């Protein structure tokens, strides 16, 4: 995996991130299996992806809750990008 420096912050983001909108399920995406979503996040981290993208608006916060569950005990391995409305 390749990584890029984020300014002078000392942070290095993988050039590939994982978008988590679909993990919210709901009317846009149909049902989403939380266990499968968590496994997907774990696999992404194992492959070197070190950031995920989510937002409160994804399933009224459901995506953020799934990401939080997936990162429990792995907070030092992944960064979370989000948006404010």
C-alpha angles and dihedrals in degrees: 000000000000121000134200129210114244102223111289094320095109089237119129117200122198111246087238121057132184118245112212103191092108090055088070091070112191130121095325097056106013120230119352122200108225093203091053091047091052091048089051092053091048091050092048090054091047088054092053102263104141104181137056129193122221139143139198089248092065101098093335090295098321093120090052091051091051091048090050091052092048093050096047105127091006101072091123092058102056142036125214123223117197142167134231123219 
